[in-house]
Amino acid sequence: MHRSVHPVVSQFPMLLVGCVALLLGWTVIGLAGLVRPRSVLLTGRLLFPLGALLGLALAVLAGASLLGGGVERLVLPVGLPNLPMHLRLDPLSSIFLVLLGASSFGISLFAGGYFRVGEGTAPGLLCLQYHLFLAAMGLVLIADDAYSFLVAWE
């Protein structure tokens, strides 16, 4: 009896959709930093801790995907005509998403207490740059084609 060695592909990519939602959450948090860019209280006490929670949630979702061992695929209807973005969550990308989520959890918690009033770049701008970087890095890890990879990388 011959057994297939191909990974199981799920019908509805629930964990992948959850990961994409968390990456969008990081984008929203980054944009929220522009509401009051000089506010240390908003950025350091609210937005960075929220980003840390999203990182922890990403690590948990990716860990659940890793334990499941399956492959999830998603095609987003955005991009160039006749060239949508393809995303995939497999065990290898899950490992790196766990690392990204766990490390961003600790870094975000530390960074929230690092800001001081009137010193250096506006905290809201740093919040935008940091959280967009996290979202782009997560998208790089789940990109399933060259187009998606290049959009996320740039």
Residue pairs with C-beta under 8 A, 6 or more apart in sequence:
7 69
7 70
7 71
7 90
7 91
8 69
8 70
8 71
9 70
9 71
9 72
9 73
10 70
10 71
10 72
13 72
13 73
13 74
13 89
14 72
15 61
15 62
15 64
15 65
15 68
15 72
15 89
16 65
16 72
16 73
16 74
16 87
16 88
16 89
16 142
17 74
18 61
19 58
19 61
19 62
19 65
19 89
19 97
19 138
19 142
20 74
20 87
20 142
22 54
22 57
22 58
22 61
22 138
23 58
23 134
23 135
23 138
23 139
24 135
25 54
26 51
26 54
26 131
26 132
26 134
26 135
26 138
27 131
27 132
27 135
29 47
29 50
29 51
29 54
29 127
29 131
30 127
30 128
30 129
30 130
30 131
30 132
30 135
31 128
32 42
32 47
32 127
33 42
33 43
33 47
33 123
33 124
33 125
33 126
33 127
33 128
33 131
34 124
34 125
34 128
35 42
35 124
36 42
36 124
37 122
37 123
37 124
37 125
38 122
38 123
38 124
39 123
39 124
40 115
40 116
40 117
40 123
42 124
43 112
43 115
43 123
43 124
43 126
43 127
44 111
44 112
44 113
44 114
44 115
44 123
45 112
47 127
47 131
48 108
48 109
48 111
48 112
48 127
49 108
49 109
49 112
51 104
51 108
51 127
51 130
51 131
51 134
52 104
52 105
52 106
52 108
52 109
52 112
53 105
54 104
55 100
55 101
55 102
55 103
55 104
55 105
55 108
55 134
56 101
56 102
56 105
57 101
58 97
58 100
58 101
58 104
58 138
59 97
59 98
59 100
59 101
59 102
59 105
60 101
61 97
61 101
62 89
62 93
62 94
62 95
62 97
62 98
62 101
63 94
63 98
65 72
65 89
65 91
65 94
65 97
66 91
66 94
66 95
66 98
69 91
71 88
71 89
71 90
71 91
72 88
72 89
72 90
73 86
73 87
73 88
73 89
73 144
74 86
74 87
74 88
75 84
75 85
75 86
75 87
76 84
76 85
76 86
76 87
77 84
78 84
78 85
79 85
79 147
79 148
79 151
80 147
83 147
85 143
85 145
85 147
85 148
85 151
86 143
86 144
86 145
86 147
86 148
87 139
87 142
87 143
87 144
87 148
88 142
88 143
88 144
89 97
89 142
93 141
93 142
96 141
97 138
97 141
97 142
100 134
100 137
100 138
100 141
104 134
108 130
111 130
115 123
115 126
136 152
136 153
137 152
139 148
139 151
139 152
140 149
140 152
140 153
143 149
143 151
143 152
